């Protein structure tokens, strides 16, 4: 099935939540398979994101990416982009790219008896066959 990287990214939290709930065996197996396939697809996305970031971020004299300290002192840093507009354009293209993922569809009966938040159903709409 074709799905955008954005849909994959948006589904991670919902899948994580479903993985913590007691599901009927058939539903649990499908959720586990879907989670694994999403993780595999996002591994490719993360590699591509790293390449895109490296292309547009500033580098110091040693070729290392320039990281600016967080003004809120959270211990995190922020990449400094040489060309933020070009990065944003490339990032939007990456997020909207469709990838082919072979995975089973969830049927609502696989989630029988669960009280699910609408946000979970919304995030997984692309993989639910009603």
N, C-alpha and C positions, 0 to 999 in steps of 0.2 A: 504494500500500500504506500502511496505517496503522502508525505506529511512534511510540514515545514519544521525547521529547527526551532522556531518559536513555539510551536505546539508541543514539541518534545520537551523544551525547557519548562514550559508552563505546567506540564503534567508531572514533573518530578515530585513536587510536594504532595500532590494528591496520591500518587502511587506510594510514596513513603507512608502516608497516613493509612492507606488500605493495607499495606504490609504489616501494620501494627494491630489490625483488627482480626478477630476470629471470623474467618469466612468458611463457607461450605468448601469441601475439598476441591471440587471442580473450579470454583471461583478463585480459591487460593492459588491453585496451580497456574491458572491463566494470568493472574496478577503477577506472580513471580516471573513467568515467561516474558510478560510485557515489560516489567521492570528491567530485566536483564537486557532485552533488546533495546530499550530506550537508553540504558547506560552505554551499551556498545555504540549506538548511533551518536550519542553525545561525546563519546571519546574522540570520534573523528571531528566533531564540531569544535571541541576544545583545542585540538591540534591546529585546526584552521584559524581559530581565534588567536592563538599564540603567534602564528605567522603574521596575521593582520596587525596585531598590536605591535609586534617587533618592527614591522614596516613603517609605522607612522609615529612611533614613540621617539622621543629624544634619547640620544646615547651620549655617554660621557667619553672622555679621552681613551678609556680602556674598552670601549665598545659595549659597556653595560647600560641597561636601561636606566634612565633618570627617574628616581622616585622622590616625590615631595612628601614631607612629613604632614601628617594630619593635624590641622589647626586645633582640633578638639582633643589632641593628645590621646587618641584611642590606641596608639601603638601600631596603627595601620598606616600605610603610605599610599600615595596616589601616583600613577604613571603621569609623566609630563609628555604631552603630545606635541610633536613638531607641526603637525597639520591636523588639527582636530576635525575640521570639516571633511577632509578626505577620509579620516578614520571613521567618522560617523556614517558616511556614505557606504564604505566597505562593510561596516558592521551591519547596517540595515540590510545590505544585500546578503550577507552571510546568514542572518537570522531568518530572512524570508526565503532562503534556498530550500527547495523541496528535496527530500531524501527518500529513498525507497527502503522501507522497513517491513520485514516479513514477520508478522505477529498475529496471534489469535485475536479475534474480536471478543470483547466482553458482552454478554447478554445480561439484561437487567436481572434475570432469574439467577445469574451467578452471584449476585449481590443480595440475594433474598434475605429478608429479615433484618437488614441493616438500616439504621437511620443515618443517612448520609447527608452531609452538608451540601447545599446547592453548588458551592465552589468546587467541590470534588467532581461532581457530575459535569460541571461546565468545563473544567480543565481536561477531563477525559472524554469529552463529547466525540472526539475524532476516533476513539477506539471502542465506543459503546454502540452496539447494534440493538436498537430498540425494536 
